Amino acid sequence: QVQLVESGGGLVQAGGSLRLSCVASGSIFSSNTMGWYRQAPGKQRELVAAITSGGNTNYADAVKGRFTISRANARNTVYLQMNSLKPEDTAVYYCKYESWSGSYRGYWGQGTQVTVSS
């Protein structure tokens, strides 16, 4: 089992910034991918950004150039720096851990609300 605890959400005005953090604990494999997803009301959950333990990143087109994902492997922590926030970024943001060593394992955090006011 892997437990994920997110923090850093909140209310911010359009154009502002927030930094999300997600700390993983439990049975963590050294080779893994951690990512941020978001789900707005009435919409499907979507990938925002992901990063492998080797540092390879992947971003949704909607956030490229505004959001930056990073990680501190020694602390099993992944961050999402969100700049130039827009009202359409409003959603619950979820952290996800994935590993494929032997078999697939995927775990979700409880989510943190991000609200961007216009």
N, C-alpha and C positions, 0 to 999 in steps of 0.2 A: 504494500500500500504506500501511496505517496499523498501527503497532505500539502495543500497549497493555501497560503493566506495572502490575500491582496490588501493593499492599502493605498491611499493617496487620492481617492476620488473626491469629488465635491462639486461646488457650484462656482462657475467662473464666467466672466463676460466674454463675448466674442472678441477674438484677438489675443486673449490671454493664454496662459500656459498652466499645465499640470504635469506632475510626474507620478506615475503609478509604479508600485513595487509589488513583487510577488516572491515570497519566500517558500521554498520547497523543503520538505522534511520527510523522513521515512526511508524507504528502500529505493534510493536514487542510483541509477546507473550512470557511469561517467559519460557514456555516449547517449545523448538525449537531445530532444528539441523542446524548447519552451516558447510559448507564444501567447499573444493577446488576441482575443476575439471580442466582438461586441454584438449586442442585440438591442435594437430599438423597439419600442412598442409596436406590435403588429408586423414586425419584420423577422426574417430568419437570422440566426446567429451567423456572423461572417468573420472571416479572418481579417485582422488588422495588420499584424506583423508577427514574424516568427524568427527565431535564431537558434542555430545548432550549437552544440557544445564546442564546435570548432570555430564558431564565429560567423558562419554564413547566415545571411539575413534574407528575408523575403517580406515585401510590403504590399498591401493593397494599393491600387492606383490612387484611391481617394485620399490617401494619407502621405503619399510620397512627397518628400521635401518638407513636410511639416512635423512628422513623427519620427522618432529615433528609438529603436530597440537596442538594448545592450544587456550584458549579463556579467555577473561576478561568480565564476564557477566555484571558487573557494567558499563562497557564502550561499551557494545554491539559490541565487537571487537573480531575477530578471526585472528589468526596468523598462518603462515606456515613457519617454519624454515627449510630451505633446505640446507643440507650439502652434501659434496662429489658429487657435481653436475656432470652430464654426458651430452654429446651432445644430447643424446636421450631424455633428459628432456626438450629440447627446445620446446616451445609451448606457446600458449596464455592461461593464467591461469585465471579461472573464480571463483568467490565466489558465493555461493548459500545459500539462507536461506529457510528453510522449517518448517512449523508448521502444526499440525493436530488437533488443538482445534476446534471441531465442524465440520470443513471442511478443506480440504487440501489447503494450500497456499504455493506457491513456487515462489521465485524471484531470478533473476540473476544480478550480477554486469556486468560492461561493459568490463571487462577483462584487464589483464596486461601482456605484452609480457616478456617472459623469454627466453633469448638466451644464450646457453652455447657453447663456442667455444672450438675446440679441440687443 
